[in-house]
Amino acid sequence: PYEIDFEEWHSNLQGLTDLMRCLVEDLGLTRCVMLSGDVHYGLSVDATFTVGDRELRMAQLVSSSFKHSGAMAKHGLHLLGRLVRRRHHRVGWEHAPSCEGPTNLAERLVRRPVNTDEWGDSPVFLSPRLAGWLKIEEEPHYEEVRRYAPPRERPSMLIVGEANVGLVSVHHDRVVHRLLGRTGPDETVTYTSTITM
């Protein structure tokens, strides 16, 4: 059975690396804006993805216009948005690298399947700290850094849990993401995040 995927690329790391290689190597992009939709939340992410020595700067903008859950889920997502780490960093290898750390645990960590589909040959991503602890000496093929861009109206809230429509404006190197939501029959709330690329 398939596990719930809380992060869009968590369980298909091969799909992630294939897409990033296409954008960086085939298309030669250095910057891009990715528009996404979700049925649970809206958010803005300022990210970099490095393939070899080439870096792609991205703004990933997620809106949630057809939210399917009620008030409890909305409040739960707002709470989650306050608890989530603002910055995520991981390094990756096309295949499991060899490691010199504590052997049994290291092997299990590096070779564990990323989902229940048992994709054992998929790329492996680890935090730099864990890679250091495992004494992995092979240079990573990939590096990903994600930073949530909080809305200026509520900087402590990284995830918007109510139904919203995203409006995007690009001004030179600035991407502005506005999430418009309804808090009542006649009241619209705006959450604005800005990412400089």
C-alpha positions as CSV (number, residue, x, y, z in Angstrom):
1,P,0.0,0.0,0.0
2,Y,1.1,3.5,-0.7
3,E,2.0,5.8,2.2
4,I,0.5,9.3,2.5
5,D,2.9,11.7,0.9
6,F,3.1,14.9,3.1
7,E,5.8,16.4,1.0
8,E,5.3,16.4,-2.8
9,W,8.6,14.8,-3.7
10,H,9.3,12.8,-0.5
11,S,8.3,9.4,-1.9
12,N,9.4,9.8,-5.5
13,L,13.0,11.0,-5.2
14,Q,13.8,9.7,-8.7
15,G,11.0,11.9,-10.1
16,L,12.4,14.9,-8.2
17,T,16.0,14.4,-9.4
18,D,14.8,13.7,-13.0
19,L,12.8,16.9,-13.0
20,M,15.7,19.0,-11.5
21,R,18.2,17.5,-14.0
22,C,15.8,18.4,-16.8
23,L,15.5,22.0,-15.6
24,V,19.2,22.5,-14.8
25,E,21.0,20.4,-17.5
26,D,18.6,20.2,-20.4
27,L,16.9,23.6,-20.2
28,G,19.8,25.4,-18.5
29,L,17.6,27.3,-16.1
30,T,19.1,29.2,-13.1
31,R,15.8,30.5,-11.8
32,C,12.1,29.4,-12.0
33,V,8.7,29.7,-10.3
34,M,6.8,26.5,-9.7
35,L,3.1,26.7,-9.2
36,S,1.4,23.9,-7.2
37,G,-2.0,23.2,-5.8
38,D,-3.0,21.2,-2.7
39,V,-6.2,20.3,-1.0
40,H,-4.9,21.0,2.5
41,Y,-2.8,24.2,2.6
42,G,-1.1,27.1,0.9
43,L,2.5,28.2,1.4
44,S,5.5,29.8,-0.2
45,V,8.9,28.2,-0.4
46,D,12.2,29.8,-1.4
47,A,14.5,27.0,-2.5
48,T,17.7,26.1,-4.2
49,F,18.5,22.8,-5.8
50,T,22.1,22.0,-6.9
51,V,22.9,19.4,-9.5
52,G,26.7,18.9,-9.6
53,D,28.0,22.4,-9.5
54,R,24.9,24.1,-11.2
55,E,22.3,25.7,-9.0
56,L,18.6,26.3,-9.7
57,R,16.9,29.0,-7.6
58,M,13.1,28.3,-7.2
59,A,10.1,29.9,-5.7
60,Q,7.5,27.1,-5.1
61,L,4.1,28.6,-4.6
62,V,1.2,26.5,-3.3
63,S,-2.4,27.5,-3.1
64,S,-5.4,25.5,-2.0
65,S,-8.6,26.7,-3.6
66,F,-10.7,23.6,-3.1
67,K,-9.9,22.8,0.5
68,H,-11.9,19.8,1.6
69,S,-11.6,19.8,5.4
70,G,-13.3,21.8,8.2
71,A,-12.4,24.1,11.0
72,M,-10.5,21.6,13.1
73,A,-8.2,20.7,10.2
74,K,-7.7,24.4,9.4
75,H,-6.6,25.1,13.0
76,G,-4.4,22.0,13.1
77,L,-2.6,23.2,9.9
78,H,-2.2,26.7,11.4
79,L,-0.6,25.1,14.4
80,L,1.6,22.9,12.2
81,G,2.6,26.0,10.4
82,R,3.9,27.4,13.6
83,L,5.8,24.3,14.6
84,V,7.5,23.4,11.3
85,R,11.2,24.2,10.8
86,R,11.6,27.3,8.7
87,R,14.7,25.8,6.9
88,H,15.3,22.3,5.5
89,H,18.7,21.2,4.1
90,R,19.6,17.8,2.6
91,V,22.2,16.4,0.3
92,G,21.7,13.5,-2.1
93,W,23.3,10.8,-4.1
94,E,22.1,9.0,-7.2
95,H,22.6,5.7,-5.5
96,A,23.3,4.8,-1.9
97,P,26.8,5.9,-1.0
98,S,29.2,3.8,1.1
99,C,29.6,4.9,4.6
100,E,32.1,4.4,7.4
101,G,29.9,5.1,10.3
102,P,28.4,2.5,12.7
103,T,27.9,-0.2,10.1
104,N,24.5,-1.8,10.9
105,L,22.7,1.5,11.5
106,A,24.4,3.3,8.7
107,E,23.5,0.6,6.1
108,R,19.9,0.6,7.2
109,L,19.7,4.4,7.1
110,V,21.3,4.7,3.7
111,R,19.5,1.8,2.0
112,R,16.1,2.2,3.5
113,P,13.3,2.4,1.0
114,V,11.8,5.9,0.6
115,N,8.3,4.5,0.6
116,T,6.4,1.3,0.7
117,D,6.9,0.7,-3.0
118,E,10.4,-0.6,-2.1
119,W,12.2,1.7,-4.6
120,G,15.6,0.5,-3.3
121,D,17.5,1.9,-6.3
122,S,16.1,5.4,-5.9
123,P,18.4,8.4,-5.0
124,V,19.2,8.8,-1.3
125,F,18.8,12.1,0.5
126,L,20.1,12.8,4.0
127,S,20.7,15.9,6.2
128,P,24.3,17.1,6.0
129,R,24.6,16.4,9.7
130,L,23.5,12.7,9.3
131,A,25.8,12.3,6.3
132,G,28.7,13.6,8.4
133,W,27.8,11.2,11.3
134,L,27.8,8.3,8.9
135,K,31.2,9.4,7.6
136,I,30.1,9.5,3.9
137,E,33.1,10.7,2.0
138,E,31.6,10.6,-1.5
139,E,30.6,14.0,-2.8
140,P,26.9,14.4,-3.1
141,H,25.3,14.7,-6.6
142,Y,22.5,17.0,-5.3
143,E,21.9,19.6,-2.6
144,E,18.5,21.0,-1.7
145,V,17.8,23.9,0.7
146,R,14.2,25.0,1.3
147,R,13.2,28.0,3.3
148,Y,9.5,28.8,4.0
149,A,8.6,32.4,3.2
150,P,6.1,33.4,5.9
151,P,3.3,35.9,5.0
152,R,4.0,39.4,6.3
153,E,0.5,39.6,7.8
154,R,1.2,36.6,10.1
155,P,5.0,35.9,10.1
156,S,4.6,33.0,12.6
157,M,2.3,31.1,10.3
158,L,4.2,29.3,7.5
159,I,1.2,27.3,6.3
160,V,-2.2,28.8,5.4
161,G,-4.8,26.2,6.4
162,E,-7.9,27.8,4.9
163,A,-9.2,27.6,1.3
164,N,-7.4,30.2,-0.8
165,V,-6.7,31.4,-4.3
166,G,-3.1,32.3,-5.1
167,L,-2.2,35.5,-7.0
168,V,1.4,35.7,-8.3
169,S,3.3,38.9,-9.4
170,V,6.9,38.9,-10.7
171,H,8.8,42.2,-10.5
172,H,12.4,41.9,-11.8
173,D,13.9,39.5,-9.2
174,R,11.0,39.6,-6.7
175,V,8.2,37.1,-6.7
176,V,5.1,38.1,-4.7
177,H,2.6,35.4,-3.7
178,R,-0.7,36.5,-2.3
179,L,-3.1,33.9,-0.9
180,L,-6.7,35.2,-0.7
181,G,-9.0,33.5,1.6
182,R,-12.5,34.0,3.0
183,T,-13.0,34.3,6.8
184,G,-16.7,35.0,6.4
185,P,-19.4,35.7,3.8
186,D,-18.2,39.3,3.3
187,E,-14.6,39.2,4.5
188,T,-11.4,38.4,2.5
189,V,-8.1,37.9,4.2
190,T,-4.7,38.3,2.3
191,Y,-1.5,36.5,3.2
192,T,1.5,38.0,1.2
193,S,4.9,36.4,0.9
194,T,7.8,37.8,-1.1
195,I,10.8,35.9,-2.4
196,T,13.8,37.6,-3.9
197,M,15.5,35.5,-6.6
